[in-house]
Amino acid sequence: MSSTPPARYAVTPRTTPSRNRDRMRYDRETVHAILDADFICHLAFVAPDGAPVVLPMLYARVGDSLYLHGSTGSRPMRDAAEGLRVCATVTRTDGLVLARSGVHHSINYRSVVAHGTAYRVTDTEEHRTALDAIIDHLIPERSADCRPATAKELAQTAVLRLDLEEVAAKTRTSGVSDEPADIDLPYWAGVIPITRTLGTPVPDPGMPTDTPVPAYLRRLVQS
Protein backbone atom coordinates (compact mmCIF):
# COMPACT_ATOMS: atom_id res chain seq x y z
CA MET A 1 0.00 0.00 0.00
CA SER A 2 1.47 3.36 -1.03
CA SER A 3 1.79 5.99 1.66
CA THR A 4 0.90 9.65 1.27
CA PRO A 5 4.07 11.79 1.11
CA PRO A 6 4.47 14.35 3.89
CA ALA A 7 3.25 17.87 3.18
CA ARG A 8 6.73 19.30 3.75
CA TYR A 9 10.20 18.35 2.61
CA ALA A 10 12.68 17.69 5.40
CA VAL A 11 14.92 20.60 6.36
CA THR A 12 18.62 19.79 6.02
CA PRO A 13 21.83 21.78 6.51
CA ARG A 14 22.08 22.24 2.73
CA THR A 15 18.55 23.64 2.51
CA THR A 16 19.00 25.99 5.47
CA PRO A 17 20.38 29.39 4.39
CA SER A 18 22.61 31.55 6.56
CA ARG A 19 20.47 34.65 5.81
CA ASN A 20 16.79 35.48 5.26
CA ARG A 21 15.48 32.25 6.68
CA ASP A 22 12.02 33.82 6.82
CA ARG A 23 11.90 33.57 3.02
CA MET A 24 12.27 29.80 3.01
CA ARG A 25 9.43 27.43 2.16
CA TYR A 26 9.57 23.66 2.47
CA ASP A 27 5.97 22.70 1.71
CA ARG A 28 5.39 20.59 -1.39
CA GLU A 29 2.66 22.89 -2.69
CA THR A 30 4.99 25.91 -2.93
CA VAL A 31 7.96 23.93 -4.27
CA HIS A 32 5.87 22.21 -6.94
CA ALA A 33 4.12 25.43 -7.98
CA ILE A 34 7.45 27.17 -8.62
CA LEU A 35 8.84 24.22 -10.55
CA ASP A 36 5.68 24.04 -12.66
CA ALA A 37 5.88 27.77 -13.48
CA ASP A 38 9.07 27.51 -15.55
CA PHE A 39 10.80 25.07 -17.89
CA ILE A 40 14.54 25.84 -17.72
CA CYS A 41 16.65 24.81 -14.74
CA HIS A 42 20.37 25.16 -14.13
CA LEU A 43 22.11 21.92 -13.25
CA ALA A 44 25.36 22.18 -11.28
CA PHE A 45 27.85 19.37 -10.78
CA VAL A 46 31.57 18.77 -10.46
CA ALA A 47 33.25 17.28 -13.53
CA PRO A 48 35.72 14.39 -13.20
CA ASP A 49 38.60 16.85 -13.59
CA GLY A 50 37.35 18.74 -10.53
CA ALA A 51 36.00 21.75 -12.42
CA PRO A 52 32.54 23.06 -11.47
CA VAL A 53 29.98 23.05 -14.28
CA VAL A 54 26.53 24.69 -14.53
CA LEU A 55 24.30 23.88 -17.51
CA PRO A 56 20.84 25.17 -18.47
CA MET A 57 18.47 22.30 -19.23
CA LEU A 58 14.83 21.78 -20.12
CA TYR A 59 12.92 19.90 -17.44
CA ALA A 60 9.53 18.74 -16.27
CA ARG A 61 8.25 17.69 -12.87
CA VAL A 62 6.41 14.39 -12.61
CA GLY A 63 5.27 13.82 -9.05
CA ASP A 64 8.33 14.08 -6.83
CA SER A 65 10.88 13.75 -9.63
CA LEU A 66 12.48 16.16 -12.06
CA TYR A 67 13.23 14.90 -15.56
CA LEU A 68 15.97 16.83 -17.37
CA HIS A 69 16.53 16.69 -21.12
CA GLY A 70 19.87 16.54 -22.87
CA SER A 71 21.99 14.97 -25.58
CA THR A 72 23.50 11.55 -25.01
CA GLY A 73 26.90 13.14 -25.63
CA SER A 74 26.57 15.84 -22.97
CA ARG A 75 28.80 15.62 -19.93
CA PRO A 76 26.14 15.05 -17.24
CA MET A 77 24.46 12.34 -19.30
CA ARG A 78 27.77 10.51 -19.73
CA ASP A 79 28.66 10.83 -16.06
CA ALA A 80 25.26 9.89 -14.60
CA ALA A 81 25.18 6.19 -15.46
CA GLU A 82 26.14 5.31 -11.89
CA GLY A 83 24.65 8.45 -10.37
CA LEU A 84 25.84 12.03 -10.44
CA ARG A 85 25.72 14.37 -7.44
CA VAL A 86 24.00 17.54 -8.60
CA CYS A 87 22.26 20.72 -7.52
CA ALA A 88 19.34 21.89 -9.67
CA THR A 89 17.94 25.42 -9.42
CA VAL A 90 14.89 27.10 -10.93
CA THR A 91 14.25 30.85 -10.57
CA ARG A 92 11.41 33.12 -11.66
CA THR A 93 12.00 36.88 -11.42
CA ASP A 94 8.79 38.73 -10.59
CA GLY A 95 9.86 42.33 -10.02
CA LEU A 96 12.62 44.92 -9.76
CA VAL A 97 12.67 46.58 -6.33
CA LEU A 98 14.00 50.15 -6.46
CA ALA A 99 14.87 51.62 -3.09
CA ARG A 100 15.90 55.15 -2.16
CA SER A 101 19.40 53.90 -1.38
CA GLY A 102 21.52 51.84 -3.74
CA VAL A 103 22.30 49.16 -1.17
CA HIS A 104 18.61 48.27 -0.68
CA HIS A 105 17.78 47.65 -4.34
CA SER A 106 16.60 44.08 -4.81
CA ILE A 107 14.38 41.79 -6.87
CA ASN A 108 11.23 39.86 -6.10
CA TYR A 109 11.62 36.23 -7.07
CA ARG A 110 10.56 32.63 -6.57
CA SER A 111 13.24 29.95 -6.56
CA VAL A 112 13.75 26.26 -5.85
CA VAL A 113 17.03 24.50 -5.09
CA ALA A 114 17.19 20.70 -5.14
CA HIS A 115 20.19 18.60 -4.05
CA GLY A 116 20.58 14.93 -4.81
CA THR A 117 21.92 12.22 -7.09
CA ALA A 118 20.70 12.25 -10.68
CA TYR A 119 20.48 9.07 -12.71
CA ARG A 120 20.20 8.58 -16.44
CA VAL A 121 16.85 7.06 -17.38
CA THR A 122 17.38 3.70 -19.10
CA ASP A 123 13.90 2.18 -19.00
CA THR A 124 12.31 2.65 -22.45
CA GLU A 125 8.81 3.42 -21.20
CA GLU A 126 10.03 5.85 -18.53
CA HIS A 127 12.27 7.48 -21.14
CA ARG A 128 9.38 8.05 -23.53
CA THR A 129 7.06 9.19 -20.73
CA ALA A 130 9.66 11.67 -19.50
CA LEU A 131 10.18 13.18 -22.96
CA ASP A 132 6.42 13.53 -23.44
CA ALA A 133 6.20 15.21 -20.02
CA ILE A 134 8.90 17.71 -20.99
CA ILE A 135 7.10 18.55 -24.25
CA ASP A 136 3.77 18.96 -22.44
CA HIS A 137 5.41 21.07 -19.76
CA LEU A 138 6.49 23.48 -22.50
CA ILE A 139 3.19 23.33 -24.42
CA PRO A 140 0.32 21.49 -22.71
CA GLU A 141 -1.23 18.80 -24.96
CA ARG A 142 1.57 19.09 -27.53
CA SER A 143 2.99 15.56 -27.20
CA ALA A 144 -0.25 14.14 -28.62
CA ASP A 145 -0.08 16.53 -31.59
CA CYS A 146 3.35 15.75 -33.02
CA ARG A 147 5.18 12.73 -34.41
CA PRO A 148 6.46 10.42 -31.66
CA ALA A 149 10.19 9.91 -31.41
CA THR A 150 11.66 7.02 -33.34
CA ALA A 151 13.86 4.40 -31.72
CA LYS A 152 16.91 6.10 -33.26
CA GLU A 153 15.84 9.50 -31.91
CA LEU A 154 15.26 8.05 -28.44
CA ALA A 155 18.76 6.56 -28.53
CA GLN A 156 20.17 10.03 -29.32
CA THR A 157 18.21 11.81 -26.58
CA ALA A 158 19.03 11.34 -22.92
CA VAL A 159 17.03 12.10 -19.78
CA LEU A 160 18.19 12.49 -16.20
CA ARG A 161 15.91 11.84 -13.24
CA LEU A 162 16.45 13.74 -10.01
CA ASP A 163 14.15 12.68 -7.19
CA LEU A 164 12.97 15.58 -5.05
CA GLU A 165 14.07 14.76 -1.53
CA GLU A 166 16.46 17.47 -0.34
CA VAL A 167 14.71 20.52 -1.73
CA ALA A 168 13.51 23.95 -0.66
CA ALA A 169 11.95 27.11 -2.06
CA LYS A 170 12.99 30.67 -1.35
CA THR A 171 10.94 33.72 -2.28
CA ARG A 172 10.90 37.48 -1.99
CA THR A 173 7.49 39.07 -2.57
CA SER A 174 7.65 42.30 -0.56
CA GLY A 175 8.17 45.95 -1.43
CA VAL A 176 10.92 48.43 -0.68
CA SER A 177 12.97 47.97 2.50
CA ASP A 178 14.47 51.40 3.03
CA GLU A 179 16.12 52.75 6.16
CA PRO A 180 13.72 54.95 8.19
CA ALA A 181 16.12 57.88 7.78
CA ASP A 182 15.85 57.59 3.97
CA ILE A 183 12.05 57.70 3.67
CA ASP A 184 11.94 61.45 2.99
CA LEU A 185 14.69 61.44 0.36
CA PRO A 186 13.53 62.75 -3.06
CA TYR A 187 14.17 59.54 -5.02
CA TRP A 188 11.56 57.38 -6.72
CA ALA A 189 11.08 54.07 -4.94
CA GLY A 190 8.82 51.12 -5.65
CA VAL A 191 8.47 47.83 -7.51
CA ILE A 192 8.49 47.33 -11.28
CA PRO A 193 6.61 44.08 -11.98
CA ILE A 194 8.11 41.63 -14.48
CA THR A 195 5.71 39.50 -16.49
CA ARG A 196 6.26 36.95 -19.24
CA THR A 197 3.82 36.71 -22.12
CA LEU A 198 3.57 34.56 -25.23
CA GLY A 199 3.22 36.19 -28.62
CA THR A 200 1.09 35.26 -31.59
CA PRO A 201 2.16 31.90 -33.10
CA VAL A 202 4.20 32.33 -36.30
CA PRO A 203 3.55 29.45 -38.75
CA ASP A 204 6.37 27.63 -40.46
CA PRO A 205 6.67 28.79 -44.12
CA GLY A 206 6.46 25.20 -45.37
CA MET A 207 3.01 24.67 -43.86
CA PRO A 208 -0.17 25.17 -45.95
CA THR A 209 -1.44 28.71 -45.43
CA ASP A 210 -4.89 27.51 -44.40
CA THR A 211 -3.59 25.31 -41.55
CA PRO A 212 -5.43 26.44 -38.40
CA VAL A 213 -3.69 27.15 -35.13
CA PRO A 214 -4.57 24.26 -32.78
CA ALA A 215 -7.03 25.05 -30.02
CA TYR A 216 -4.51 24.24 -27.27
CA LEU A 217 -2.10 26.83 -28.70
CA ARG A 218 -4.83 29.45 -28.89
CA ARG A 219 -5.70 28.79 -25.25
CA LEU A 220 -2.05 28.97 -24.25
CA VAL A 221 -1.27 32.32 -25.86
CA GLN A 222 -4.55 33.82 -24.61
CA SER A 223 -4.05 32.73 -21.01
C-alpha positions in Angstrom: 0.0 0.0 0.0 1.5 3.4 -1.0 1.8 6.0 1.7 0.9 9.7 1.3 4.1 11.8 1.1 4.5 14.3 3.9 3.2 17.9 3.2 6.7 19.3 3.7 10.2 18.4 2.6 12.7 17.7 5.4 14.9 20.6 6.4 18.6 19.8 6.0 21.8 21.8 6.5 22.1 22.2 2.7 18.6 23.6 2.5 19.0 26.0 5.5 20.4 29.4 4.4 22.6 31.5 6.6 20.5 34.7 5.8 16.8 35.5 5.3 15.5 32.2 6.7 12.0 33.8 6.8 11.9 33.6 3.0 12.3 29.8 3.0 9.4 27.4 2.2 9.6 23.7 2.5 6.0 22.7 1.7 5.4 20.6 -1.4 2.7 22.9 -2.7 5.0 25.9 -2.9 8.0 23.9 -4.3 5.9 22.2 -6.9 4.1 25.4 -8.0 7.5 27.2 -8.6 8.8 24.2 -10.6 5.7 24.0 -12.7 5.9 27.8 -13.5 9.1 27.5 -15.5 10.8 25.1 -17.9 14.5 25.8 -17.7 16.7 24.8 -14.7 20.4 25.2 -14.1 22.1 21.9 -13.2 25.4 22.2 -11.3 27.9 19.4 -10.8 31.6 18.8 -10.5 33.2 17.3 -13.5 35.7 14.4 -13.2 38.6 16.9 -13.6 37.4 18.7 -10.5 36.0 21.7 -12.4 32.5 23.1 -11.5 30.0 23.0 -14.3 26.5 24.7 -14.5 24.3 23.9 -17.5 20.8 25.2 -18.5 18.5 22.3 -19.2 14.8 21.8 -20.1 12.9 19.9 -17.4 9.5 18.7 -16.3 8.3 17.7 -12.9 6.4 14.4 -12.6 5.3 13.8 -9.1 8.3 14.1 -6.8 10.9 13.7 -9.6 12.5 16.2 -12.1 13.2 14.9 -15.6 16.0 16.8 -17.4 16.5 16.7 -21.1 19.9 16.5 -22.9 22.0 15.0 -25.6 23.5 11.6 -25.0 26.9 13.1 -25.6 26.6 15.8 -23.0 28.8 15.6 -19.9 26.1 15.0 -17.2 24.5 12.3 -19.3 27.8 10.5 -19.7 28.7 10.8 -16.1 25.3 9.9 -14.6 25.2 6.2 -15.5 26.1 5.3 -11.9 24.7 8.4 -10.4 25.8 12.0 -10.4 25.7 14.4 -7.4 24.0 17.5 -8.6 22.3 20.7 -7.5 19.3 21.9 -9.7 17.9 25.4 -9.4 14.9 27.1 -10.9 14.2 30.8 -10.6 11.4 33.1 -11.7 12.0 36.9 -11.4 8.8 38.7 -10.6 9.9 42.3 -10.0 12.6 44.9 -9.8 12.7 46.6 -6.3 14.0 50.1 -6.5 14.9 51.6 -3.1 15.9 55.2 -2.2 19.4 53.9 -1.4 21.5 51.8 -3.7 22.3 49.2 -1.2 18.6 48.3 -0.7 17.8 47.7 -4.3 16.6 44.1 -4.8 14.4 41.8 -6.9 11.2 39.9 -6.1 11.6 36.2 -7.1 10.6 32.6 -6.6 13.2 29.9 -6.6 13.8 26.3 -5.9 17.0 24.5 -5.1 17.2 20.7 -5.1 20.2 18.6 -4.1 20.6 14.9 -4.8 21.9 12.2 -7.1 20.7 12.3 -10.7 20.5 9.1 -12.7 20.2 8.6 -16.4 16.8 7.1 -17.4 17.4 3.7 -19.1 13.9 2.2 -19.0 12.3 2.6 -22.5 8.8 3.4 -21.2 10.0 5.8 -18.5 12.3 7.5 -21.1 9.4 8.1 -23.5 7.1 9.2 -20.7 9.7 11.7 -19.5 10.2 13.2 -23.0 6.4 13.5 -23.4 6.2 15.2 -20.0 8.9 17.7 -21.0 7.1 18.5 -24.2 3.8 19.0 -22.4 5.4 21.1 -19.8 6.5 23.5 -22.5 3.2 23.3 -24.4 0.3 21.5 -22.7 -1.2 18.8 -25.0 1.6 19.1 -27.5 3.0 15.6 -27.2 -0.3 14.1 -28.6 -0.1 16.5 -31.6 3.4 15.7 -33.0 5.2 12.7 -34.4 6.5 10.4 -31.7 10.2 9.9 -31.4 11.7 7.0 -33.3 13.9 4.4 -31.7 16.9 6.1 -33.3 15.8 9.5 -31.9 15.3 8.0 -28.4 18.8 6.6 -28.5 20.2 10.0 -29.3 18.2 11.8 -26.6 19.0 11.3 -22.9 17.0 12.1 -19.8 18.2 12.5 -16.2 15.9 11.8 -13.2 16.5 13.7 -10.0 14.2 12.7 -7.2 13.0 15.6 -5.1 14.1 14.8 -1.5 16.5 17.5 -0.3 14.7 20.5 -1.7 13.5 24.0 -0.7 11.9 27.1 -2.1 13.0 30.7 -1.4 10.9 33.7 -2.3 10.9 37.5 -2.0 7.5 39.1 -2.6 7.6 42.3 -0.6 8.2 45.9 -1.4 10.9 48.4 -0.7 13.0 48.0 2.5 14.5 51.4 3.0 16.1 52.7 6.2 13.7 54.9 8.2 16.1 57.9 7.8 15.8 57.6 4.0 12.1 57.7 3.7 11.9 61.5 3.0 14.7 61.4 0.4 13.5 62.8 -3.1 14.2 59.5 -5.0 11.6 57.4 -6.7 11.1 54.1 -4.9 8.8 51.1 -5.7 8.5 47.8 -7.5 8.5 47.3 -11.3 6.6 44.1 -12.0 8.1 41.6 -14.5 5.7 39.5 -16.5 6.3 36.9 -19.2 3.8 36.7 -22.1 3.6 34.6 -25.2 3.2 36.2 -28.6 1.1 35.3 -31.6 2.2 31.9 -33.1 4.2 32.3 -36.3 3.6 29.4 -38.8 6.4 27.6 -40.5 6.7 28.8 -44.1 6.5 25.2 -45.4 3.0 24.7 -43.9 -0.2 25.2 -45.9 -1.4 28.7 -45.4 -4.9 27.5 -44.4 -3.6 25.3 -41.6 -5.4 26.4 -38.4 -3.7 27.2 -35.1 -4.6 24.3 -32.8 -7.0 25.1 -30.0 -4.5 24.2 -27.3 -2.1 26.8 -28.7 -4.8 29.4 -28.9 -5.7 28.8 -25.2 -2.0 29.0 -24.2 -1.3 32.3 -25.9 -4.6 33.8 -24.6 -4.0 32.7 -21.0 
